[in-house]
Amino acid sequence: MRIALAQIDPTVGDIDGNLALCLKAAEEASARGADVVLLPELALLGYPPEDLLGKPHFMERSMEAAQEFARKTPCAAVIGYAHRDSEGTFNAAAFCRNGKIELVYRKQLLPNYGVFDEERYFEAGVEDAIVEIAGVRCGITVCEDAWFPEPACRAAQLGAHVLLNISASPFHVGKGRSRESMLRDRAASNDIWFAYCNVAGGQDELVFDGRSVIIAPNGGVVARAKAFAEDFLVFDIEPDSEAMPITRLEPIESEIQEMYDALKLGLRDYIRKNGFTDVVIGLSGGIDSALTAVLAADALGAEHVHGVLMPSRYSSEGSIADARELARLTGIETVTIPIEGPLAAVERVLSPTFGDLPADVTEENVQARVRGVLLMALSNKFGWLVLATGNKSELSVGYSTLYGDMVGGFAPIKDVFKTKVFELARWRNTHGLVIPEATIEKPPSAELRPNQIDQDSLPPYDILDAILVSYVEQDCSARAIIASGQEEATVRRVVRLVDAAEYKRRQGPIGIKITPRAFGKDRRMPITNRFGG
């Protein structure tokens, strides 16, 4: 049986465009002699469609598109769509052959944790699906069905030699390895071939890493598609053979490379799918804005990235020089707009009200907000999307200014801890120097008051990030973190800051999820909350 895996990048809600993309993949599969082509979970709708599923006309179009695909596909296909009948709405896989939908499989295991809300939208299916393709018995499952042993076991008991799984499995660091390990175990435990087709692309906060695979009954991976890119695999399965020659095996990337590639793909797709072409970034000379600018240049091309230097009375000559050197190394254009004039005007307007009160964080925040006003003005005038440059460490503890440095339509490194920002910058420089060494080596500073550095206000980032991983990502209590060896006063202060900053995070832009627990739909804490850490 010759099987094709079409690892495509559909767009949520673009049913006509997704249908065309799926038919193009089916035509390629047919031209290459495939007996069946797999297309990802909800390929006709994009994943996740969320509350679009509550619109009756959206569901009608989903059903129509599935029928249209079945009529036009030149070879047998398994394709994901939303199916509605008298029993409810289902996350479904249609098996199409000879111009019609021959069978509809309804996803049985609905994820309802982390970023998933499938029980909000779908009913769970109860029936297994076995079809015969080119004389080979095949079972059909959808995404989460593969993560539990029972569906694969039942398919094998029903005589399936091959299990076909269509998926939309989002990425976080390490997910590719854990997912593939699970799939290998499913194949080996049931002495069955496993063909797994995943999405590759970005959707709002989520990135789908692709890495579709075909696994032999002995648990060996015989073909693997690319990571973070659309791809097309064709493989000949001989059901009675366990040891097959490897046709192509893409390597699994290092952790730091897959982080970078995920951020780049998530940024590119957010810009492209939302109709933007260019972005604008405030360049401070610091590491966060530098990494964000380089990611944008790699994702979109330097000609689509616009840097803005906005020096104040506290900006060091070194930081200004570093920002200009970054622009030179990356090839992005820059404009310099000093903020002393508008800052002085705001201070003059506020002076009668503030009177003799001493300067404090208020004046620091005014500087950040003046910069936000300027960036948004450029966005409005030229149609550029503002990229916020805050990292996960800062957002965790509220070391950021609402309507200031948090201004933006998208926050690419929102889920990247500061220590990882440095690692990513160093890794990127090994592939061509783009971030000045001075930017990486100097102590981080907001430069909103004289001689300011981040460690005046925060613990050292290696200590801070270790506490944040425990508290934010692993839900450890303050007591448990202290017991692990961290200093008590520091832990309690960090926990207090994290809890107090929830209202800020709620008002910031979305960003790309790359960790197991990201802020946003992945971690939903109440703002009004008296439960201590």
C-alpha positions in Angstrom: 0.0 0.0 0.0 1.5 3.3 -1.0 0.5 6.0 1.5 1.0 9.8 1.3 1.1 12.2 4.3 0.2 15.7 3.4 1.7 17.9 6.1 -0.1 21.2 5.3 -0.6 24.6 6.9 -4.3 25.4 6.8 -5.8 28.7 8.0 -8.6 28.7 10.6 -11.9 29.7 9.0 -10.6 29.8 5.4 -12.6 26.8 4.3 -12.4 27.6 0.6 -8.7 28.1 0.7 -8.2 25.0 2.9 -10.3 22.9 0.5 -8.1 24.1 -2.4 -5.0 23.2 -0.4 -6.3 19.7 0.4 -7.3 19.0 -3.2 -3.9 20.1 -4.4 -2.3 17.6 -2.0 -4.6 14.9 -3.1 -3.7 15.5 -6.7 0.0 15.3 -5.9 -0.7 12.0 -4.0 -2.5 10.6 -7.0 0.2 11.7 -9.4 2.7 9.8 -7.2 0.7 6.7 -7.2 -0.6 6.8 -3.7 -3.4 4.5 -2.7 -4.5 6.9 0.1 -3.5 10.4 1.3 -3.8 11.6 4.9 -4.7 15.2 5.6 -4.5 16.6 9.2 -7.2 16.9 11.8 -9.8 19.6 10.9 -7.8 20.3 7.8 -10.8 21.9 6.1 -11.4 24.3 9.0 -8.0 24.9 10.5 -7.3 24.1 14.1 -8.6 25.1 16.6 -11.8 26.8 15.1 -13.1 27.5 18.6 -16.4 29.3 18.7 -16.7 29.4 14.9 -18.1 25.9 15.5 -21.2 27.6 17.2 -22.1 29.3 13.9 -24.7 27.2 12.0 -23.5 28.5 8.6 -19.9 27.6 9.5 -20.9 24.0 10.2 -23.0 23.9 7.0 -19.9 25.0 5.0 -17.8 22.4 6.8 -20.2 19.6 5.7 -20.4 21.0 2.2 -16.6 21.2 1.9 -16.2 17.6 3.0 -18.6 16.5 0.3 -16.9 18.6 -2.3 -13.5 17.2 -1.4 -14.9 13.7 -1.6 -16.3 14.3 -5.1 -13.1 15.8 -6.4 -10.3 13.9 -4.8 -8.5 11.7 -7.4 -7.4 9.1 -4.8 -8.7 7.7 -1.5 -8.2 10.1 1.3 -8.7 10.6 5.1 -9.4 14.2 5.9 -10.4 16.1 9.0 -13.5 18.2 9.3 -16.4 19.0 11.7 -19.4 16.7 11.3 -22.9 17.4 12.6 -25.8 15.0 12.6 -28.7 14.2 14.9 -26.3 12.9 17.5 -24.3 16.1 17.8 -21.2 17.8 16.5 -18.1 15.7 16.1 -14.4 16.2 15.4 -14.4 13.8 12.5 -12.3 12.1 9.8 -13.9 11.4 6.5 -12.7 8.4 4.5 -13.3 9.4 0.9 -13.2 7.1 -2.1 -14.8 6.9 -5.5 -16.4 10.4 -5.3 -18.1 10.0 -2.0 -17.6 9.9 1.8 -17.5 6.2 2.4 -17.2 6.3 6.2 -17.1 9.0 8.9 -15.0 8.3 12.0 -15.8 10.4 15.1 -13.0 11.2 17.4 -13.4 9.3 20.7 -11.0 10.9 23.1 -11.5 14.7 23.4 -8.7 16.7 25.1 -9.9 19.2 27.6 -6.8 20.5 29.3 -4.1 23.1 28.7 -4.9 24.8 25.5 -7.6 22.3 24.5 -11.4 22.9 24.9 -12.8 20.1 22.8 -15.5 19.1 25.2 -16.9 22.6 24.8 -17.6 21.9 21.2 -17.7 18.2 20.4 -19.4 15.0 21.4 -17.2 12.0 21.8 -17.5 9.2 19.2 -18.0 5.6 20.3 -17.4 3.5 17.2 -14.1 2.3 15.8 -13.4 2.5 12.0 -11.8 -0.1 9.9 -11.4 0.2 6.1 -9.7 -1.8 3.4 -7.3 0.1 1.1 -5.4 -1.8 -1.6 -6.2 -5.0 0.1 -4.8 -3.8 3.5 -7.0 -3.4 6.6 -6.5 0.0 8.1 -7.8 1.6 11.3 -8.6 5.3 11.4 -8.2 7.6 14.5 -7.8 11.3 15.2 -5.0 13.0 17.3 -5.8 12.4 21.0 -7.0 8.8 20.2 -3.3 8.0 19.7 -2.2 9.2 23.1 -4.1 6.4 24.9 -3.5 2.7 24.2 -7.0 1.5 23.8 -7.9 2.7 20.3 -4.8 1.2 18.7 -5.3 -2.0 20.6 -8.9 -2.3 19.4 -7.9 -1.6 15.8 -5.3 -4.4 16.0 -7.8 -6.7 17.5 -10.2 -5.9 14.6 -7.5 -7.0 12.2 -5.9 -3.7 11.1 -2.4 -4.0 9.8 -2.0 -0.2 9.6 -3.3 2.6 11.8 -4.0 5.9 10.2 -4.0 8.9 12.5 -4.7 12.5 11.5 -3.6 15.1 14.0 -3.3 18.8 15.0 -0.7 18.4 17.8 0.7 21.8 19.0 4.3 22.2 19.9 6.2 22.9 23.1 9.8 22.2 23.8 10.4 18.4 23.9 7.0 17.6 22.4 8.4 16.1 19.2 10.4 13.5 21.1 7.7 12.6 23.5 5.1 12.3 20.8 7.3 10.1 18.6 8.2 7.9 21.6 4.5 7.4 22.3 3.7 6.6 18.6 6.6 4.1 18.5 5.2 2.4 21.6 1.7 2.2 20.0 3.1 0.5 16.9 5.4 -2.0 18.7 2.8 -2.8 21.4 0.2 -3.8 18.8 2.5 -5.2 16.0 1.0 -2.7 13.6 2.2 0.0 11.2 1.4 3.5 12.3 1.0 6.4 9.8 0.7 9.8 11.6 0.0 13.1 9.8 0.3 16.4 11.7 -0.3 20.0 10.9 2.7 22.4 10.4 2.0 26.1 11.0 1.0 28.8 13.4 -2.4 29.8 14.8 -2.5 32.6 17.2 -0.5 31.4 20.3 0.0 27.9 19.0 2.6 26.5 16.7 2.2 23.0 15.1 5.6 21.4 14.4 4.7 18.8 11.7 7.1 15.9 12.1 4.6 13.5 10.5 6.0 9.9 10.7 5.5 6.4 9.5 6.5 3.7 12.0 7.1 0.0 11.4 5.5 -2.7 13.6 8.9 -3.1 15.4 8.7 0.5 16.6 11.2 1.9 14.1 10.7 5.2 12.5 11.1 4.7 8.7 10.1 8.1 7.5 9.8 11.5 9.1 8.6 14.8 7.6 10.2 18.1 8.2 9.8 20.1 11.4 8.1 23.5 11.3 7.4 23.4 7.6 4.9 22.0 5.1 6.0 18.7 3.7 4.8 15.7 1.7 5.8 12.1 2.4 5.1 9.1 0.2 5.9 5.6 1.5 5.3 2.0 0.4 4.1 -0.1 3.3 4.3 -3.9 3.0 2.1 -5.2 5.8 4.1 -8.4 6.3 7.4 -6.7 6.5 8.8 -5.2 9.7 12.2 -4.0 8.5 11.7 -1.5 5.7 14.4 0.7 4.1 14.3 4.3 5.3 13.2 6.6 2.5 13.9 9.9 4.3 14.5 10.6 8.0 14.6 14.3 9.0 16.6 14.7 12.2 14.9 15.9 15.4 16.4 19.3 16.2 18.2 20.4 19.3 16.1 22.0 21.9 17.4 25.5 21.3 17.0 25.2 17.5 13.5 23.9 17.7 12.6 26.8 20.0 14.0 29.3 17.5 12.3 27.6 14.5 9.0 27.5 16.4 9.2 31.2 17.2 10.0 32.0 13.6 7.2 30.0 12.2 4.6 31.3 14.7 5.6 34.9 14.0 5.6 34.4 10.2 2.2 32.7 10.2 0.6 35.3 12.5 1.7 38.1 10.3 0.8 36.4 7.0 -2.5 34.9 8.1 -3.7 38.2 9.5 -3.0 40.2 6.4 0.1 42.1 7.5 3.3 42.4 5.5 5.6 44.6 7.8 6.3 44.9 11.5 7.8 47.7 13.6 9.9 47.3 16.7 11.3 49.7 19.3 15.1 49.0 19.3 16.6 49.8 22.7 20.0 48.2 22.2 19.0 45.5 24.7 18.9 41.7 24.2 15.0 41.4 24.0 14.4 43.8 21.2 17.5 42.5 19.4 16.3 38.9 19.5 12.8 40.0 18.4 14.2 42.0 15.5 16.3 39.1 14.3 13.4 36.7 14.5 11.3 39.1 12.5 14.0 39.5 9.9 14.5 35.8 9.6 10.7 35.1 9.4 9.7 38.0 7.1 12.8 39.3 5.4 14.7 42.3 6.7 13.0 44.6 4.2 9.7 44.0 6.1 11.1 45.0 9.5 11.3 48.6 10.7 13.3 49.5 13.8 12.7 52.7 15.8 15.4 54.1 18.1 13.7 56.3 20.8 16.5 57.6 23.0 15.8 59.5 26.2 18.0 61.5 28.6 18.8 58.1 30.3 19.8 56.2 27.1 23.5 55.3 27.1 25.6 55.9 24.0 26.5 52.3 24.2 22.9 51.2 23.8 22.3 53.5 21.0 25.4 52.3 19.2 24.3 48.6 19.8 20.9 49.3 18.3 22.5 50.8 15.2 24.9 48.0 14.9 22.1 45.4 15.1 20.3 47.2 12.2 23.5 47.2 10.2 24.1 43.5 10.8 20.5 42.5 10.0 19.9 44.9 7.2 16.7 46.3 8.7 15.9 50.0 8.2 15.7 52.3 11.2 14.4 55.7 12.2 15.4 57.7 15.3 12.7 59.6 17.2 14.1 61.1 20.4 11.5 61.2 23.2 12.9 64.2 25.2 10.4 66.6 23.6 7.2 64.7 24.2 8.5 63.5 27.6 9.1 67.1 28.8 5.7 68.1 27.5 4.0 65.3 29.6 6.0 66.2 32.6 5.1 69.9 32.2 1.4 69.0 32.0 1.5 66.8 35.1 3.7 69.1 37.1 0.9 71.2 38.7 -0.9 68.1 39.8 2.2 66.2 41.1 3.5 69.3 42.9 6.5 68.6 45.1 6.0 64.8 45.2 9.3 63.0 44.5 10.0 61.3 41.2 9.4 57.5 41.3 8.3 54.7 39.0 5.6 57.0 37.6 8.1 59.0 35.7 9.8 55.8 34.4 6.5 54.5 33.1 5.7 57.8 31.4 8.9 57.3 29.3 7.8 53.8 28.3 4.3 55.1 27.5 5.6 57.9 25.3 7.5 55.3 23.3 4.3 53.2 23.0 2.4 56.2 21.6 5.0 56.7 19.0 5.1 53.0 17.9 1.4 52.9 17.6 1.3 56.1 15.6 3.7 54.5 13.1 1.6 51.4 13.1 -1.6 53.4 12.3 0.1 55.5 9.6 2.0 52.8 7.7 0.0 49.6 8.5 2.9 48.0 10.3 2.2 45.6 13.2 3.9 46.5 16.4 5.9 43.7 18.0 6.2 43.8 21.8 9.5 42.6 23.0 8.8 41.5 26.6 10.1 38.1 27.8 8.4 35.6 30.1 10.6 36.5 33.1 9.5 40.1 32.9 5.9 39.3 32.3 5.8 36.8 35.1 6.7 39.4 37.7 5.2 42.5 36.2 8.5 44.1 35.3 6.9 45.8 32.4 4.7 48.9 31.7 1.1 48.7 30.7 0.5 50.8 27.6 4.2 51.2 27.4 6.7 48.5 26.5 3.7 46.1 26.6 2.2 47.9 23.6 1.9 45.7 20.5 -0.2 43.4 18.4 2.0 40.4 19.0 4.7 39.4 21.5 7.0 36.8 19.8 9.1 36.0 22.9 6.4 36.2 25.5 6.9 32.6 26.5 10.8 32.7 26.5 12.5 33.1 29.9 15.3 35.6 30.0 18.0 33.0 30.4 16.7 31.3 27.2 16.7 34.7 25.4 20.4 34.8 25.9 20.8 31.2 24.8 18.8 31.9 21.6 20.8 35.0 20.8 24.1 33.1 21.2 22.8 30.2 19.1 21.6 32.5 16.3 25.0 34.2 16.2 26.6 30.8 15.5 24.7 30.8 12.2 25.9 34.3 11.3 26.6 37.3 13.5 23.5 39.4 13.8 23.3 40.4 17.4 26.2 42.6 18.7 28.3 40.8 21.3 28.0 44.0 23.5 24.3 43.5 23.6 24.6 40.0 24.8 27.4 40.7 27.4 26.2 43.9 29.1 23.9 43.7 32.1 20.2 44.1 31.1 18.7 47.5 31.8 15.4 49.3 31.2 17.4 52.6 31.1 14.5 54.6 32.7 16.6 56.2 35.4 20.4 56.8 35.9 22.6 53.8 36.1 19.7 51.4 36.2 20.1 47.6 35.8 17.4 44.9 36.1 19.1 43.3 39.1 18.4 46.5 41.1 14.7 45.4 41.0 14.9 41.6 40.4 16.9 38.6 41.6 19.6 37.4 39.1 17.8 35.9 36.1 19.2 32.4 36.7 17.7 32.3 40.2 14.4 34.1 39.1 13.8 31.8 36.2 14.4 28.7 38.3 11.7 29.9 40.7 9.4 30.8 37.9 9.6 27.4 36.2 8.6 25.8 39.5 5.8 28.3 40.3 4.3 29.1 36.9 5.0 26.0 34.9 4.9 23.3 37.5 2.4 24.8 40.0 4.7 24.2 42.9 3.9 26.0 46.2 6.2 28.6 47.7 6.9 26.1 50.5 8.0 23.4 48.1 10.2 25.8 46.2 11.9 26.9 49.4 12.3 23.3 50.5 14.2 22.7 47.2 16.9 25.1 48.3 15.8 28.5 47.1 16.1 31.4 49.6 12.8 32.0 51.4 12.5 35.8 51.1 13.3 35.7 47.4 10.8 33.0 46.7 8.0 34.7 48.6 8.7 38.0 46.9 8.7 36.4 43.4 5.5 34.5 44.1 3.8 37.7 45.3 4.9 39.6 42.2 3.6 36.8 39.9 0.2 36.8 41.5 0.0 40.6 41.5 0.8 40.9 37.8 -2.1 38.8 36.5 -4.1 42.0 35.6 -1.2 43.2 33.5 -0.8 40.0 31.6 -4.5 39.9 30.8 -4.1 43.2 28.9 -1.0 42.4 27.0 -0.7 41.0 23.4 -0.7 37.3 22.7 2.5 35.5 22.0 3.9 32.2 20.8 3.6 29.2 23.2 6.9 27.2 23.3 6.9 25.9 26.9 4.6 23.3 28.5 2.8 26.1 30.4 2.4 29.4 28.7 0.5 32.5 29.9 -2.8 32.9 28.1 -5.2 30.1 27.3 -2.7 27.6 28.7 -2.7 29.2 32.2 -5.9 30.8 33.4 -5.7 32.4 36.8 -8.3 34.7 38.4 -7.2 38.3 38.6 -9.1 38.9 41.9 -7.5 36.1 44.0 -6.6 35.9 47.6 -5.0 32.4 47.5 -1.4 32.8 48.5 1.4 30.9 46.6 
